Each structure stands twice: as structure tokens, then as C-alpha cells.
């Protein structure tokens, strides 16, 4: 019996199942393509709250260390990453690194028109 994927003419070599990520602070990193400026990299408060709070920062690639840091620090949700009300401090440098890498990726691969990484779970 063919799987649904195989019935649509796609070959299935196998599946990779991984455990769900541990709880952390949900952020998002994404790319949209602006008709005037081209690819635009965004980051913000993620998960299901992204549409509710609209806490987003954007920059044009290439994204420098300073740009990524400024993007993150400009967010209203930034305190959630820095130990707000006794919570653990999160790995902001890992989030910054992801933003920089996504900026490089969309600059190097112009075929990427849009990308949405949500949630990006930021841990200690």
C-alpha cells in the first residue's frame, strides 16, 4: 500500500523523528521579500503570540553582529530573554547568530522568496 506522499509521485526514503525541544522562550526569525528593497530579515516574539503582539524588528541583509543585537534589543519582549522576574537568562548570542546566518543565506540564495522560522526556541 502506497503512502499519501507516494501516491502523489514522491519517493519516500525514510523519516526522521526527533524529540520535541524543551520549553524556552518562543521567538521567530523570518524573511519576506519587499518589491523595492528585496529580502528583508525579521525577528520578534514568536509562537502563537506573534500576530497578537506584533513585536517585530526588521533589517536589510547583510546583517552584522551589531545589527542583529540591535534587532533583538529593540523588541518589547527582549526582557524575556534576559531573566525577567527571575526567569533564566537565554542564549541571546545564539539567536543573534541565527539572524546573521539567515541574512547571509537569503543574500546568497536569491531563490528564497520567503521564510518563516516559528517558533525558534531560545534556551539558556
KOLVO-376555 format. One line per 10 residues: number of its first residue (from 0); their letters; for each residue y, x, z of N, C-alpha, C. Coordinates in steps of 0.05 Angstrom, whole numbers, plus 32768, in hexadecimal, padded with zeros to 4 digits. Each point is the difference from the previous one (the first is absolute). Layout:
N
NUM) a) Y:X:Z:Y:X:Z:Y:X:Z; ... $
END
This chain:
124
0) xxxxxxxxxx) 7FE8:8011:8000:8018:7FEF:8000:8019:8012:8000; 8013:7FFA:7FEE:8018:800F:7FFE:8014:7FF7:8015; 8010:8014:800A:8016:7FF9:8012:8016:7FF3:7FF0; 8013:7FF5:800D:8018:7FF4:7FF2:800F:8015:7FF0; 8002:8018:800C:800E:8016:7FF2:7FF1:8007:7FE6; 7FE5:8003:8003:7FF0:8008:7FE9:8000:7FEA:7FEA; 8001:7FE7:8008:8001:7FEA:7FED:8019:8000:7FEF; 8015:800F:8009:8019:8002:7FF1:8000:801A:7FF0; 7FE9:800D:7FFD:7FFE:8017:7FEF:8008:801A:800D; 8002:8000:801B:8007:8018:800E:7FE7:800C:800D $
10) xxxxxxxxxx) 7FFE:801A:7FFF:7FE9:800E:800C:8005:8006:801D; 7FED:7FFB:8011:8002:8006:801D:7FEC:8016:8006; 800B:8017:8009:7FEF:8016:8008:7FF9:8000:801D; 8010:7FF2:8010:7FFB:7FFE:801D:8019:7FF7:800E; 7FFE:7FFE:801B:8016:7FF7:8010:8004:8014:8017; 8019:8003:8009:8006:8011:8017:800B:7FED:8015; 7FF3:8000:8017:8009:7FEF:8016:8009:8013:8016; 8018:7FFC:800A:800B:8010:8015:8008:7FEF:8018; 7FFF:800B:8018:8009:7FF0:8017:801E:7FFA:7FFE; 8008:7FEA:800B:801C:7FF8:8000:8010:8013:8011 $
20) xxxxxxxxxx) 8018:8006:7FF8:8012:8012:800F:8006:7FF5:801B; 8003:8012:8013:8007:7FF8:801B:801C:7FF4:8000; 8007:7FF1:8014:801A:7FF4:8002:8016:8015:8001; 8016:7FFB:7FF5:8017:8011:8000:8018:7FF0:7FF8; 8015:800D:7FF8:8018:7FF2:7FF7:7FFE:7FFC:7FE2; 8003:7FE7:7FF7:7FFD:7FF9:7FE4:801B:8004:7FF2; 7FFF:8012:7FEC:8017:8005:7FEF:7FF8:7FFB:7FE3; 8012:8003:7FEE:7FF8:7FFF:7FE3:8010:8015:7FF1; 7FF3:8009:7FEA:800D:8012:7FED:7FFA:7FF4:7FE5; 8014:7FFF:7FEF:7FFC:7FF4:7FE6:8013:800B:7FEB $
30) xxxxxxxxxx) 7FFB:7FF7:7FE8:8010:8008:7FE9:8005:7FE7:7FF0; 8018:7FFD:7FF7:8007:7FEC:7FEC:800E:800E:7FE9; 8003:7FF3:7FEA:800D:800C:7FE9:8019:7FF1:7FF9; 8016:800D:8003:801A:7FF4:7FFA:8007:8005:7FE3; 800A:7FEB:7FF3:8007:8003:7FE3:8015:8015:7FFB; 8012:8006:8012:8015:8014:7FFD:7FF8:801B:800B; 7FF4:8000:8018:7FFB:801A:800D:7FE3:800A:7FFD; 7FEE:7FF0:7FF7:7FE4:8008:7FFE:7FF2:7FFC:801A; 7FED:8011:8007:7FF0:7FFC:8018:8012:8003:8019; 7FFB:7FEE:8013:800E:8000:801A:7FEB:8000:8016 $
40) xxxxxxxxxx) 8002:8012:8013:7FEC:8002:8016:800C:7FF1:8018; 7FEF:7FF0:800C:8009:7FF0:8018:7FED:8005:8017; 800A:7FFE:8018:7FF0:8000:8018:800C:7FEC:8013; 7FF0:7FF6:8013:800A:7FEE:8013:7FEB:7FF6:8013; 8008:7FED:8010:7FEE:7FF3:8013:7FEC:7FF0:7FF0; 7FE6:8004:8005:7FEC:7FF5:7FEF:7FEF:7FEA:800C; 7FE8:7FFE:7FF4:7FED:7FEB:8008:800B:7FE5:7FF7; 7FF9:7FEB:800F:8009:7FE5:7FF8:801D:7FFC:8006; 800D:8012:800F:801C:7FFD:8008:8013:800A:7FEB; 7FF7:800C:7FEB:8011:800C:7FEC:8014:7FEB:7FF4 $
50) xxxxxxxxxx) 7FF5:7FE9:7FFA:8011:7FEC:7FF4:8012:7FF2:8014; 7FF7:7FFF:8019:800F:7FF3:8015:8019:8010:8008; 7FFC:801A:8005:8016:8010:800A:8010:800E:7FEB; 7FF4:8004:7FE8:800E:800D:7FEA:800E:801A:8009; 7FF1:8010:8010:800A:8019:800A:7FF7:8016:7FED; 8010:8006:7FEC:7FF8:8011:7FEA:8016:8015:7FFB; 7FF7:8018:7FF8:8012:8015:7FF7:7FF6:800A:7FE5; 8012:8006:7FEE:7FF8:8009:7FE5:800F:8019:7FF8; 7FF3:800F:7FEF:800C:8019:7FF4:7FF4:8004:7FE4; 800F:800F:7FF0:7FF6:8008:7FE6:7FF2:801A:8002 $
60) xxxxxxxxxx) 7FE8:8003:7FF3:7FF3:801A:8001:8010:8014:7FEF; 7FFD:801A:8006:7FED:800B:8013:800A:7FFC:801D; 7FEE:7FFE:8012:8006:7FFB:801D:7FFC:801B:800E; 8016:8009:800D:7FFF:8018:8010:7FF7:7FFA:801C; 7FFB:8015:8010:7FFA:7FFC:801D:8016:7FF0:800D; 8019:8008:7FFA:8017:7FF4:800C:8003:7FE2:7FF8; 7FFA:7FFB:7FE6:8001:7FE4:7FF7:7FEB:7FEF:800E; 7FE7:8009:8002:7FEB:7FF1:800D:8007:7FFB:801D; 800A:8015:800E:8008:7FFD:801C:8016:7FEB:8003; 8014:8001:7FEE:8016:7FED:8001:7FF6:7FE4:7FFB $
70) xxxxxxxxxx) 7FEE:7FFD:7FED:7FF5:7FE5:7FFA:7FF3:7FF4:8019; 7FEF:8010:800D:7FF2:7FF6:8018:8013:7FFB:8017; 8013:8012:8005:8012:7FFD:8016:8014:7FE9:7FFC; 8004:7FF8:7FE8:8013:7FEA:7FFA:7FF4:7FE4:8006; 7FE6:7FFF:8004:7FF3:7FE6:8004:8005:7FF5:801C; 8004:7FE6:8001:8003:7FF3:801A:7FE6:8003:8011; 7FEA:8003:7FF2:7FE6:8003:800D:7FFA:801C:8009; 8012:8013:7FFA:7FFB:801C:8007:7FF8:8004:801D; 800C:7FF3:8013:7FF8:8004:801C:7FE2:7FFA:8006; 7FF4:7FEF:7FEF:7FE3:7FFB:8004:7FF0:8019:7FFA $
80) xxxxxxxxxx) 800B:8013:7FF2:7FF2:8019:7FFA:8005:8016:8014; 8014:7FFC:8011:8009:8015:8012:7FFA:7FFB:801E; 7FEF:7FED:8006:7FFA:7FFB:801C:800F:7FEA:800D; 8007:7FEC:7FF1:800F:7FE9:800A:7FF2:7FF3:8018; 800E:7FFC:8016:7FF6:7FF3:8018:7FE5:800B:800A; 7FFE:801A:7FFF:7FE8:800D:800B:7FE8:8002:7FED; 8003:7FF7:7FE7:7FEA:8003:7FEE:7FFE:801D:7FF7; 7FE9:8007:7FF4:7FFD:801C:7FF8:8011:8006:7FE8; 8009:8019:7FFF:800F:800A:7FE8:7FED:8002:7FE9; 8009:7FF9:7FE9:7FEF:8000:7FE8:8006:8019:7FEF $
90) xxxxxxxxxx) 7FEF:8006:7FED:8002:8018:7FEF:8013:7FFA:7FE9; 801A:8002:8007:8015:7FFA:7FEC:7FFF:8014:7FE9; 7FF8:8019:8006:7FFF:8014:7FEB:7FEB:7FF9:7FEB; 7FEA:7FF4:8009:7FEB:7FF7:7FEC:800B:7FEA:7FEE; 800F:7FED:800B:800D:7FEB:7FF0:8014:800C:7FED; 8010:8013:800A:8013:800E:7FEF:7FF2:800E:7FE9; 7FEA:800E:8006:7FF1:800E:7FEB:7FF6:7FED:7FEB; 7FF6:7FE9:8008:7FF6:7FEB:7FED:8017:7FF7:7FEE; 8017:7FFB:800B:8017:7FF8:7FEF:8007:8015:7FEB; 8000:8019:8009:8006:8016:7FEE:7FEB:8002:7FE9 $
100) xxxxxxxxxx) 7FE7:7FFD:8008:7FEA:8002:7FEC:8001:7FE9:7FED; 8006:7FE8:8009:8002:7FE9:7FEE:8017:8004:7FED; 8017:800B:800A:8016:8006:7FEE:7FF9:8013:7FEA; 7FF1:8015:8008:7FF6:8014:7FEC:7FED:7FF3:7FEC; 7FEE:7FF0:800A:7FEC:7FF3:7FEF:800D:7FEF:7FEA; 8013:7FEF:8008:800B:7FEE:7FEC:8013:800F:7FEC; 8009:8016:8009:8010:8011:7FEE:7FEE:800E:7FEC; 7FE9:8009:8009:7FED:800E:7FEF:7FEF:7FEE:7FEE; 7FFD:7FE8:8009:7FEF:7FED:7FF1:8010:7FE7:7FF9; 8010:8001:7FEB:8012:7FEA:7FF9:7FF1:7FE5:7FFA $
110) xxxxxxxxxx) 7FE6:8002:7FFC:7FF2:7FE7:7FFB:7FFE:7FEE:8018; 8005:800C:8018:8000:7FEF:8019:801A:7FF0:8000; 7FFD:7FE6:7FFC:8017:7FEF:7FFF:8007:7FF4:801B; 7FEB:7FFB:8010:8004:7FF3:801A:7FE9:8008:8012; 8006:8003:801A:7FEB:8007:8013:8008:7FF4:801B; 7FEC:7FF6:800F:8005:7FF4:801A:7FEA:8009:8013; 8007:8012:8012:7FED:8009:8015:8008:7FF2:8019; 7FF1:7FEB:8007:8007:7FEF:8017:7FE7:7FF3:800B; 7FF9:8006:8018:800F:8010:8013:7FF8:801E:7FFE; 8013:8010:8007:7FFB:801D:8005:7FFF:8001:801F $
120) xxxx) 7FE9:8006:800B:7FFE:8001:801D:8008:801C:800A; 8015:8001:8010:8009:8019:800B:7FF6:8002:801D; 7FF1:8016:8004:7FF4:8005:801A:800F:8015:8010; 7FF6:8007:8018:800C:8015:8010:8000:801A:7FF2 $
END
